[in-house]
Amino acid sequence: MAKVAIFVANGFEDTEVVATVDVLRRAEKLFAGSFPVVDIVSINDSKHVKGAWNIELTADKLINEINFSEYDCLILPGGRVGVDRLKENETLMNAVEKHAKENKVVAAICAAPEILGKLGLVDGIEITHYPGCTTDLDKAVKKPHMSAIADKNIITGSSIGGALQFALQIVDHFTSTEQMLQLHETLVFNY
């Protein structure tokens, strides 16, 4: 059972947010109790947030309305502008650092692994990321050719093209590989 929060700021990568939330909520429908809470949390002053491709979302909550300790997993989506805004939010940065140091799961996709690098959370950890988004990742074990990687309590995804695999990696972490594969089958990946 995992309670999850995904944090958004204007400029987030639209598909990475929607795909991740969709997969986690599908997991809850298939495996009741697996993800009872999947909150989209805005770091803006409003619940209305606009993505990098001008898709507007209405967040479930504002960052000042949540208790970080109630979540098992904090998710940071990509989108260059959105990631830069997440990095500037001191409340979020402090919470992510505390969460990771308590061995709770932190997941980041696209450019967002840079946040984990800035906080010193991926030193010696295998990660993936969007090509070229390597600021503060010198001490990480970088594998940008991978869609998603889990290493200890850190889960990373490469980009919009790996968003479903990233979300499935989160499902795998909190449920079982068998359940993740059952969900994977319903998504009908054709290669």
C-alpha positions in Angstrom: 0.0 0.0 0.0 1.4 3.3 -1.0 0.3 6.9 -0.7 1.8 9.0 -3.5 2.2 12.7 -4.3 3.3 14.0 -7.6 4.4 17.6 -7.6 3.6 20.0 -10.4 4.6 23.6 -11.3 3.8 25.5 -14.4 6.0 24.1 -17.2 5.7 20.4 -16.1 6.0 17.7 -18.8 2.4 17.0 -19.5 2.5 13.3 -20.5 4.9 12.4 -17.7 2.4 13.6 -15.1 -0.7 12.3 -16.7 0.8 8.9 -17.6 2.2 8.3 -14.1 -1.0 9.3 -12.3 -3.0 7.2 -14.8 -0.9 4.0 -14.3 -0.9 4.4 -10.5 -4.7 4.9 -10.4 -5.2 1.9 -12.7 -3.1 -0.1 -10.3 -5.4 0.9 -7.4 -8.4 -0.2 -9.5 -6.8 -3.6 -10.3 -5.3 -4.2 -6.9 -7.5 -2.4 -4.3 -5.4 -0.8 -1.6 -2.2 -0.7 -3.6 -2.3 3.0 -4.2 -5.2 4.4 -2.2 -3.9 8.0 -2.5 -2.4 9.4 -5.7 -2.4 13.2 -5.2 -1.4 15.8 -7.8 0.1 18.6 -5.7 0.6 22.1 -7.0 3.5 24.1 -5.8 1.8 27.2 -7.2 -0.6 29.5 -5.3 -3.4 27.9 -7.4 -4.5 24.4 -8.1 -4.6 25.3 -11.8 -1.3 24.4 -13.4 -0.2 24.6 -17.1 2.2 22.1 -18.6 5.0 22.7 -21.1 2.6 21.9 -23.9 -0.2 24.2 -22.6 -2.4 21.4 -21.2 -4.0 22.7 -18.0 -4.5 20.4 -15.0 -6.3 21.0 -11.8 -4.2 19.6 -8.9 -5.9 17.7 -6.1 -4.1 19.8 -3.4 -1.7 22.7 -2.8 1.7 22.1 -1.3 0.8 24.0 1.9 -2.2 21.7 2.4 -0.3 18.5 2.7 1.6 16.6 5.4 4.7 15.1 3.6 5.1 12.4 6.2 1.8 10.8 5.2 3.2 9.9 1.7 5.2 6.8 0.9 6.5 8.1 -2.4 7.2 11.6 -3.7 7.3 12.0 -7.5 9.0 14.7 -9.4 8.1 15.0 -13.1 10.2 16.5 -15.8 9.8 19.5 -18.1 12.8 21.9 -18.0 10.8 24.9 -16.8 8.8 22.9 -14.4 11.9 21.2 -12.9 13.6 24.6 -12.5 10.5 25.8 -10.6 10.4 22.7 -8.4 14.1 23.2 -7.5 13.3 26.8 -6.3 10.7 25.6 -3.9 12.5 25.3 -0.5 9.6 23.5 1.2 9.6 20.8 -1.5 13.4 20.5 -1.6 13.6 20.0 2.2 10.8 17.4 2.1 12.4 15.4 -0.7 15.7 15.4 1.1 14.1 14.3 4.4 11.9 11.7 2.7 14.9 10.1 0.9 17.1 10.1 4.1 14.2 8.3 5.9 14.5 5.6 3.1 11.1 6.4 1.7 10.8 6.3 -2.1 11.5 9.3 -4.2 10.9 9.1 -8.0 12.1 11.5 -10.6 11.8 11.5 -14.4 13.3 13.4 -17.3 15.2 16.5 -16.0 14.0 15.9 -12.4 16.8 13.6 -11.4 19.0 16.7 -11.4 17.0 17.7 -8.3 18.1 14.5 -6.6 21.7 15.2 -7.6 21.5 18.7 -6.2 20.4 17.2 -2.9 23.2 14.6 -2.9 20.7 11.7 -3.0 22.0 9.8 -6.0 25.7 9.5 -5.2 26.6 6.0 -6.3 23.0 5.3 -7.3 22.1 4.0 -10.8 19.8 6.5 -12.5 18.4 7.4 -15.9 17.5 10.9 -17.1 16.7 12.9 -20.2 19.8 13.2 -22.5 21.8 16.3 -21.6 20.1 16.9 -18.2 23.1 16.0 -16.1 23.6 19.0 -13.9 24.6 17.8 -10.4 24.6 14.2 -11.5 28.4 13.7 -11.6 28.4 11.2 -8.7 25.5 9.1 -10.0 25.8 6.0 -12.1 24.1 7.3 -15.2 22.3 5.0 -17.6 20.4 7.3 -19.9 19.6 4.5 -22.4 17.3 2.9 -19.9 13.6 3.8 -19.7 13.3 3.4 -15.9 15.6 2.3 -13.1 15.0 1.5 -9.4 18.0 1.5 -7.1 17.3 1.3 -3.4 14.7 3.9 -2.6 15.3 6.0 -5.8 13.3 5.4 -9.0 14.2 7.4 -12.1 12.8 7.6 -15.6 14.3 8.8 -18.8 11.6 10.9 -20.5 8.1 11.1 -22.0 9.0 8.0 -24.0 9.7 6.1 -20.8 6.8 7.5 -18.7 4.7 4.3 -18.7 7.8 2.2 -17.7 8.6 4.7 -15.0 5.1 4.4 -13.6 5.3 0.6 -13.8 8.6 0.7 -12.0 6.8 2.5 -9.1 4.0 -0.1 -9.2 6.6 -2.9 -9.1 8.3 -1.4 -6.1 5.1 -1.1 -4.0 3.2 -4.2 -5.2 4.9 -7.2 -6.8 6.5 -8.0 -10.1 3.5 -10.3 -10.9 1.0 -7.5 -10.3 3.1 -5.0 -12.3 3.2 -7.5 -15.2 -0.6 -8.0 -15.0 -1.0 -4.2 -15.2 1.6 -4.0 -18.0 -0.5 -6.6 -20.0 -3.6 -4.4 -19.8 -1.6 -1.4 -21.2 -1.0 -3.4 -24.4 2.6 -2.6 -25.2 3.3 -3.5 -28.9 6.9 -3.3 -29.8 
